[in-house]
Amino acid sequence: MEFYSEEIIKLLISFAAGAVIGFEREYRSKPAGLRTLILISLGSTLFTIISIRIGGDPSRIAANVVTGIGFLGGGIIFREADRIVGTTTAATIWVTAALGVCVGSGHYDLTVVCFFLLLFSLVVMNFVEKKFINFKNQARNYRIVSLYHHKMLKHYEELFEDYGLKVKRGKQNRSGDRISGSWLLEGSEKEHEKLTKRLLNDPEIIELDF
């Protein structure tokens, strides 16, 4: 069996790219981590190399890689409480597979540019999102259970508005002498923290989820 040095280099480049991206996901304790992204990058590169060797149509291999990765990425997207999680990691898997195809087909210029843009998105933009966007505006779910009083839940909605938070009313329920309400509140992190402190010290509240 004949080995080509360029193909070995491609596999090594693919391994390194997958390892760096996987390390970032592993560090943040995401579902797809170091080994997973290494294997995705290597597999995409290997399929592309094989398609070139046997004289097949590389575009068909790329299309099949995208289809297969779609199933893999979809498996790590799930619902947690009232939000969807795993979409960023699924998208990272998708782009990592594309990087593997780029390496396998010898388009190193696209590989380098996309690799650094991907890292920029995962590292720098994550910092920007947390520091500037989520700090200024974030959505949190609150659930309050208290003894039933007339307009008790309305009282809390007015309290939320006093803290400058946008209120979206959710499910409300009365059971015996207790009443519960759920809300999605949007506002700055500072106001959320003030409200949480106020609610934790409210003697009328029996249960509080936030």
N, C-alpha and C positions, 0 to 999 in steps of 0.2 A: 504494500500500500504506500502510495506516495504522499508525503506531507509537504505542504507549501508554507514557507515561513510567514508570508503575508496573512494567511488564514489563521495561523497561530497567534500572530500579533492582534488580529481582529478579535479573537476570543479573549485575549488578555485585556484589551481595551474595554471590551464589553463587560468583563468581570469587574474591572476597576470602577467603571461608571455605575454599575449596579450596586457595588459595595458602598460607594460614597452616598448614593441616594438612599439605599437601604439603611445605612447607619443613621441618617437623619430621621427616618421613620421609626427605627428601633429606639432611638434616643427619646422620642416623644411617645413611646409605648403605643404605637399604632398597630392595627391588625396585621398588616403586611410589613415585615421588617427586613433585616439584613439578608438572610438566606433566600427569602422569597423573591426579593427584587434582583438579587444576583442571578437566580435561576431564570427569571423572566427575561432579563437582559441577555443572558447566555443563550437561552432557547431561541429567542427571536433572531439573534445573530447566526446561530447554527442552521436554522431553517433557511435563512437567506443564502448562506454559503452553499448549502446542499443544493438549493434550487439552481444556483449559478453553475455548480459542478455538473449537474445532470442535464443542463441545457434547457431547463424549464423556464416558464414565464415568471420572473421575479415578482411582478405585480400581483399574480395570483397567490403566491406565497404570502406577500404582505397583507393581502385582503383576508386570508385565512388566519393569519396571526391576529389581526384586529378583531375578527369574530371570536376567536378563542379567548383572547384577553378580555373581551366584553363580558363573557360568562364568569371569568375569574374575578373581575372587578365588581360585578354585580353581587357576588357572594359576600362581600365585606361591607355592603351598604345595608344598614338596618335602622330601625326606629328605636330611639331611646327617649322615654317619656313623650314629650310633645315635639321632638325634633328629629331630624334625619342626620345620622352621623356616618362617617366613612367615605363621603363623596370625594374629599381631597385625596385620600389614599388610593381610591379607585382610579381617579384621574392620573395620579402619579404612576400607577401600574401601567396605564394606557400609554403615557408618554415614554416610560422606560422601555416598553416594548418597541415603540417607534425608534428610540435611540438604538436599540439592538439591530433593527432592520437597517438603519443608516450605516452603522458600523459594518454589518455584514455585506452591504452593497458597495462599501468603499467610499461613501460620502462623508469623509472626516470633517470637512468644513461645517456641514450641517450638524454633525454630531457635537462638535465643540460648542457652537453657538447655542444649540438647544440645551445642552447639558448645563451650561452656566445660567441660562435663563430659567431652567427648572430649579436649580439651587437657589437662585435669586427669589423665585416665587415662594419656595418652601421656607427659606430662612429669613430673608430681609422683609418680604411682604407679610410674613407671619408676625414679625415684630411691629411693623407699621399698623397692622390690623388691630393688634392688642393694645398698642400704646396710644393710638390716635382715634381709631374708629370705634372699637368697643368701649374705650374709656369715655368717649363722648356720647355714645348711644348703644345700648344693649337691651335685649329683651329677656325678661325673666318671668317664670311662672310662679304664682303664689296661690296657695290654698289655705283658707282660714276656716276653722271650726270653732263656734262659740255658742253660748246659750242663746236661745231664740229671744229676740226683742224686736219690736216693730221698727222697721227700716234699719236694722242692724247692719246689713250688708251695704246699704246705701251710705251709711256712715263711713265705712272703710273706703268706698269708692271716692268719697269726698276727701278723705285723708290722703289717698294716693295722688289726687289732683293737687292737693296742697303742696306736695313734694315735687310738683312739676312733671309728673309722669303721665304718659298717655295710657289710657285704660281701655282694654278690650275684655269685656265680660265673657266668662266661660260658663261652665255648668254650675247651677245652684241647686241646693237640695236641703229639705227640712226632714228630720227624723226625730219624732218625739219632741223633746225640749231643746234639741240642738239644730243648728242651721249651719250649712257649709257653703262656701263660695270659692270659685276659681277665677283667676284673672291672668291675663298676659299684660305685663306692664313694660313700657319702653321709656328709657331715659338714660341719664348719665350714671356711670358707676357710683359716683359720689352720692347721688340722691338715692340710689338703690340701697347703699350701705346705711344711710341715715334712716330710711324707712324700715329696714330689717331690724335695726337696733330698737326702733320705736315699737315694732310689733312684738319683739321678743320680751319686752317689758310691759306688755299690755295684759293686765290681770283678767280681762274679759275673754281672752283667747285660750281655748282648750287645746287645740292642735294647730300647728303652723308648718307648712311645707313651703320651701323657697329654694 
